[in-house]
C-alpha cells in the first residue's frame, strides 16, 4: 500500500506541474484528479476494510473561437499494479458553426437518455454497466439548440476500441458488446453503424417563491450487431423517456426505457456479452429499465465546504424472460467538496442480481434474491 501511495503522489505531482503549464494564448486548459476509495462489503471473502487507489484522470480542454476539443484519459489499478489498465474515456473535436449548430467528431458520449450521467452518485446507476448510461463511442454528432429545446443526432461507426489489459476487446471505459474467445459461456458480437436521436425541452416556472426548472424528452438508438461466430447480422434497439426537475435545493429525475438485442446467436439467444474495464459479463437481451433519484442540498455552509447533497438513487433492469430475476441497485449517499480541490462521497449500496456487486451472472440468468451490501467512501483531489 505504501508503494502504491508513493506512486500515486508522484502521478499527482506530475499532473499538477502539467496543469501549471496552462497555455491560455491557445485556449488550452489542463486539469485532473487523483482519487482514493475505502470499501467494506458483506458478500466477498475479503470484506475490504482498506484504502485503495481508485484512479487518476487527466483532462485537456481546448478552445479557439469556434473550434473546441476535449481529452479525458484515465489510469486505474488492475492486475496487481498501478496503471494495469488505462484508456481514454473521451477524445473529440467540435466546431460551433453558429450558436445553435454544432458538430462533434471522435470518441464522445452517445446522445441517449437523460444526460451523460443519470445520477448524483459516484458509482453511477446499474444502467452504466448495461451499456445504457455514460456510453462513449467513436462517431459524429450534430446538435441543434434553439431557445428552450435541444435536438441531437448521432452516427457511431465503432465502439470505443480496446486498449491496455489482458482481454481481447474489453479494455475500455464504457460498457459495450464484446467478443472474448476465452469466455465459454459468452457471445462474440460486434456493434457498429449506431444511429441515435435525442430531443428534449426545458421548462421554467415558479410556484410561490420557488423557481422550478424541468427538462423532459426522449431518445432512440438503433445499431447493427454482427455475430462473429455465425456470421449473421442482428440489431439493437433502445428507447428512453425522461425528465429532470430542480426546485430550489430539491431535485428529482426519472428515466424509463427498453432494450431489445437480437444477437443471432444459436447457443445464447437470450443474452449477450458486454465488456469494460478489461472484464466481461452477460446481459439479458430483452428488458425494460428504470433509474430514478431524489436529492436535496442541505442549507449548511461551514467555512470552505459546499452544501452537502443527500441523494437516493434506485435503478432496475426488468428482464423479459420470466426465468431470470430482475437486477436492482439502491444507492443512498452524501456528497460535498472543500473549495474546488477536495471532493467527498459516502455511499451505502444495496444490490440484487447485480454483477458489479457480487452476483454471478446477475445481469442475465441469475435467480439470486439475496441483497449484497457495500459501504463506499471516495476522496478525490482535483486540480
C-alpha positions in Angstrom: 0.0 0.0 0.0 2.9 2.4 0.8 4.4 1.8 -2.6 1.1 2.5 -4.3 0.6 5.6 -2.3 4.1 6.9 -3.3 3.4 6.2 -6.9 0.0 7.9 -6.7 1.6 11.0 -5.2 4.2 11.0 -7.9 1.4 10.9 -10.6 -0.3 13.8 -8.8 2.9 15.8 -8.7 3.4 15.3 -12.4 -0.2 16.2 -13.3 0.0 19.3 -11.1 3.1 20.5 -12.8 1.4 20.0 -16.2 -1.6 22.0 -15.0 0.6 24.9 -14.2 1.8 24.9 -17.8 -1.7 26.1 -18.9 -1.5 27.7 -22.3 -4.0 30.5 -22.2 -3.0 32.0 -25.5 -4.2 29.0 -27.4 -7.1 28.3 -25.1 -5.6 25.1 -23.6 -6.7 24.2 -20.1 -5.2 21.2 -18.2 -6.9 19.7 -15.2 -7.3 16.4 -13.5 -7.9 14.4 -10.4 -6.5 11.6 -8.3 -8.9 9.6 -6.2 -8.8 7.0 -3.4 -11.5 4.8 -2.0 -12.4 2.8 1.1 -14.9 -0.1 0.8 -16.5 -2.6 3.2 -18.8 -5.3 1.9 -20.7 -8.4 3.2 -20.5 -10.6 0.2 -16.9 -11.3 -0.6 -14.4 -13.5 1.3 -12.3 -10.4 1.6 -14.7 -7.7 3.0 -12.4 -4.9 2.0 -11.7 -2.7 5.0 -8.9 -0.9 3.3 -8.0 2.2 1.4 -7.2 1.6 -2.3 -6.1 3.8 -5.2 -9.2 4.4 -7.3 -8.0 6.3 -10.4 -6.0 9.2 -11.9 -7.6 11.3 -14.6 -6.2 13.9 -16.9 -8.5 16.4 -18.7 -7.4 18.6 -21.6 -9.8 21.2 -22.9 -9.1 23.3 -25.9 -10.9 26.3 -27.2 -10.1 28.5 -30.2 -13.0 30.6 -31.3 -15.5 28.1 -32.9 -13.1 25.1 -32.6 -13.0 23.1 -29.3 -11.6 19.8 -28.2 -11.6 17.6 -25.2 -9.5 14.6 -23.9 -10.4 12.6 -20.8 -7.7 10.0 -20.1 -7.9 7.6 -17.1 -5.5 5.3 -15.2 -6.6 2.5 -12.9 -5.1 -0.1 -10.7 -5.5 -3.6 -12.2 -3.8 -6.9 -12.3 -2.0 -6.1 -9.0 -0.3 -3.0 -10.3 -0.9 0.7 -10.6 -1.7 1.6 -14.2 -2.6 -2.0 -15.0 -5.3 -0.6 -17.3 -5.6 2.9 -18.8 -7.6 4.3 -21.7 -9.4 7.4 -22.9 -13.0 8.0 -21.9 -13.4 10.8 -24.4 -11.3 12.3 -27.2 -13.1 14.6 -29.5 -13.1 17.8 -31.6 -16.1 20.1 -32.2 -16.9 23.0 -34.4 -19.6 25.6 -33.5 -21.0 26.8 -36.8 -23.5 29.2 -35.2 -24.8 29.5 -31.6 -27.5 26.9 -32.5 -25.5 24.5 -34.7 -22.6 22.3 -33.5 -20.8 19.2 -35.0 -18.6 16.9 -32.9 -16.3 14.1 -34.1 -14.3 11.5 -32.2 -14.7 9.3 -29.1 -17.7 11.1 -27.4 -20.9 10.5 -25.3 -23.7 8.8 -27.2 -26.8 11.0 -27.0 -29.2 8.7 -25.3 -31.2 9.1 -22.1 -31.3 12.0 -19.6 -27.7 13.3 -19.6 -24.2 11.8 -19.8 -24.8 10.8 -16.1 -28.2 9.8 -14.8 -27.5 10.4 -11.1 -25.5 12.3 -8.4 -23.9 9.0 -7.3 -20.2 8.2 -7.6 -20.8 4.6 -8.5 -23.4 5.5 -11.1 -26.6 3.6 -11.8 -26.9 0.0 -12.9 -27.6 1.2 -16.4 -23.9 2.2 -16.8 -22.9 -1.5 -16.5 -25.6 -2.4 -19.0 -24.3 0.0 -21.7 -27.2 2.4 -21.3 -25.6 5.3 -19.3 -22.2 7.1 -19.9 -21.9 5.3 -23.2 -19.0 6.7 -25.3 -18.3 5.5 -28.9 -16.4 6.8 -31.9 -18.5 8.8 -34.4 -20.2 12.1 -35.4 -22.9 14.1 -33.7 -24.9 17.1 -34.8 -26.5 19.3 -32.2 -29.2 21.9 -32.8 -30.0 24.1 -29.8 -32.5 26.9 -30.4 -34.3 28.5 -27.4 -35.5 26.1 -24.8 -35.0 22.8 -26.6 -32.2 20.6 -27.8 -32.0 18.1 -30.8 -29.0 15.8 -31.1 -28.5 13.2 -33.8 -25.5 10.9 -34.0 -23.8 8.2 -36.1 -21.2 6.0 -34.5 -19.3 3.6 -36.7 -17.4 1.9 -33.9 -17.3 1.3 -30.2 -14.6 2.8 -28.0 -11.9 0.4 -29.1 -9.8 -1.8 -26.7 -6.5 -0.6 -25.1 -4.2 -2.0 -22.3 -5.1 -5.1 -20.3 -5.5 -8.9 -20.7 -8.8 -9.1 -22.5 -9.1 -9.2 -26.3 -11.7 -6.5 -26.9 -13.0 -5.3 -23.5 -10.4 -2.8 -22.2 -12.3 0.5 -22.4 -14.3 2.9 -20.2 -17.8 2.3 -21.5 -19.8 -0.9 -21.4 -20.1 -2.3 -25.0 -21.0 -5.5 -26.7 -17.8 -7.5 -27.0 -16.2 -10.7 -28.3 -14.0 -12.7 -25.9 -13.0 -16.1 -27.4 -11.9 -17.4 -24.0 -15.3 -16.8 -22.4 -17.0 -20.2 -23.0 -20.5 -19.1 -21.8 -20.4 -15.8 -23.7 -21.3 -14.5 -27.1 -19.0 -12.9 -29.7 -20.6 -9.9 -31.3 -19.5 -6.5 -32.7 -21.7 -3.5 -32.6 -21.4 -0.8 -35.4 -23.4 1.6 -37.5 -25.1 3.0 -34.4 -27.7 5.7 -35.1 -29.2 7.8 -32.3 -31.5 10.7 -32.0 -32.5 12.7 -28.8 -34.9 15.5 -28.3 -35.5 17.4 -25.0 -37.1 20.7 -23.9 -36.6 23.0 -21.0 -39.5 24.4 -18.9 -39.1 27.2 -16.4 -41.8 28.3 -14.0 -42.5 29.4 -10.4 -44.6 28.0 -7.6 -44.9 30.6 -4.8 -41.4 31.9 -4.5 -39.7 28.8 -5.7 -38.1 28.8 -9.2 -38.5 25.4 -10.9 -36.8 24.1 -13.9 -37.7 20.9 -15.7 -36.1 19.1 -18.7 -38.2 16.4 -20.4 -37.5 14.4 -23.5 -37.0 11.1 -25.3 -34.3 9.3 -27.3 -33.8 6.3 -29.6 -30.9 4.2 -30.6 -30.6 1.6 -33.4 -27.4 -0.3 -34.3 -26.1 -3.3 -36.3 -24.9 -6.4 -34.4 -22.5 -8.7 -36.2 -22.3 -12.2 -34.7 -18.7 -13.3 -35.3 -19.4 -17.0 -34.7 -22.4 -17.4 -37.0 -21.6 -14.6 -39.5 -25.2 -13.4 -39.2 -26.3 -9.9 -38.6 -28.8 -8.8 -35.9 -29.6 -5.4 -34.4 -30.1 -3.5 -31.1 -32.9 -1.1 -30.3 -33.0 1.2 -27.2 -35.6 3.8 -26.4 -36.0 6.1 -23.4 -38.2 8.8 -22.0 -37.0 11.0 -19.2 -37.5 14.1 -17.0 -35.3 16.1 -14.6 -36.7 18.7 -12.2 -35.0 21.1 -9.9 -37.0 23.1 -7.3 -34.6 25.1 -5.2 -32.5 22.7 -3.2 -34.7 19.7 -4.2 -34.0 17.7 -7.3 -35.8 14.7 -8.9 -35.3 12.7 -12.0 -36.6 9.6 -13.7 -35.6 7.7 -16.8 -37.6 4.8 -18.2 -36.9 2.8 -21.4 -36.5 -0.5 -23.1 -33.7 -2.6 -24.8 -34.0 -5.3 -27.4 -30.9 -7.1 -28.7 -31.1 -9.6 -31.5 -27.7 -11.2 -31.4 -28.3 -14.0 -33.9 -26.5 -16.4 -31.6 -27.5 -20.1 -31.8 -26.2 -21.1 -28.3 -27.2 -18.0 -26.4 -30.1 -16.2 -28.0 -31.4 -14.8 -24.6 -28.3 -12.9 -23.6 -25.2 -11.1 -25.0 -21.7 -10.5 -23.6 -20.7 -6.9 -22.7 -17.3 -5.8 -21.5 -15.5 -2.8 -20.0 -12.5 -2.2 -17.6 -10.8 -5.3 -19.1 -13.6 -7.5 -17.8 -16.8 -9.0 -19.4 -20.2 -10.5 -18.4 -23.6 -11.4 -19.8 -26.7 -9.2 -20.1 -30.2 -10.3 -20.8 -31.1 -9.2 -24.4 -34.7 -8.0 -23.8 -35.7 -5.9 -20.9 -37.2 -2.6 -19.7 -35.2 -0.4 -17.4 -35.6 2.4 -14.8 -33.5 4.9 -12.9 -34.9 7.4 -10.5 -33.3 9.7 -8.0 -34.3 12.3 -5.4 -31.6 14.6 -4.0 -31.5 17.6 -1.6 -28.9 20.2 -0.9 -28.8 20.8 2.8 -28.8 24.5 3.9 -25.4 24.1 5.7 -22.3 26.0 5.0 -19.1 25.6 7.0 -16.2 27.7 6.0 -15.0 26.5 2.6 -17.2 23.4 2.4 -20.1 23.3 -0.1 -23.6 22.5 1.0 -23.8 18.7 1.4 -26.1 17.0 -1.1 -28.1 14.0 0.1 -29.3 11.6 -2.6 -31.1 8.3 -3.1 -31.0 6.5 -6.4 -32.8 3.3 -7.5 -32.2 1.5 -10.8 -33.7 -1.7 -12.1 -33.4 -3.9 -15.2 -36.8 -5.6 -15.7 -35.9 -8.8 -17.7 -38.4 -10.0 -20.2 -37.5 -13.7 -19.6 -39.5 -14.8 -16.6 -36.9 -17.4 -15.8 -34.4 -14.6 -14.9 -34.7 -12.4 -11.9 -34.6 -8.6 -12.3 -31.4 -6.7 -11.4 -31.7 -4.0 -8.8 -29.4 -1.3 -7.2 -30.1 1.2 -4.5 -27.6 3.8 -3.6 -28.0 6.2 -0.6 -25.3 8.8 -0.1 -24.0 12.2 0.5 -21.6 14.5 -1.5 -19.6 17.6 -0.5 -16.5 19.4 -1.5 -13.9 21.6 0.1 -13.2 24.6 -2.1 -12.7 23.1 -5.6 -9.9 20.8 -4.7 -11.2 18.1 -2.4 -14.4 16.1 -3.1 -16.0 13.5 -0.8 -18.6 10.8 -1.5 -20.1 8.5 1.1 -22.4 5.8 -0.2 -24.2 2.7 1.1 -25.1 0.4 -1.8 -27.7 -2.4 -1.8 -27.7 -4.6 -4.9 -29.5 -7.7 -6.0 -28.6 -9.7 -9.2 -26.0 -7.1 -9.8 -22.8 -8.5 -11.4 -20.8 -5.4 -10.2 -21.7 -6.2 -6.6 -21.1 -9.9 -6.1 -23.9 -11.6 -8.1 -22.5 -14.2 -10.6 -24.3 -13.7 -14.0 -26.5 -11.1 -12.2 -27.5 -9.2 -15.3 -28.5 -12.3 -17.3 -29.6 -15.7 -15.9 -29.2 -15.1 -12.2 -32.1 -16.0 -9.8 -30.4 -14.9 -6.6 -32.8 -13.0 -4.4 -30.2 -12.0 -1.8 -29.2 -8.4 -1.3 -25.5 -7.6 -1.3 -24.3 -4.6 0.6 -21.3 -2.3 0.4 -20.1 0.8 2.3 -18.1 3.1 0.0 -16.1 6.2 0.6 -14.3 8.2 -2.1 -11.8 11.1 -1.5 -10.6 13.0 -4.6 -8.1 15.8 -5.1 -8.9 17.9 -8.1 -6.6 20.4 -9.8 
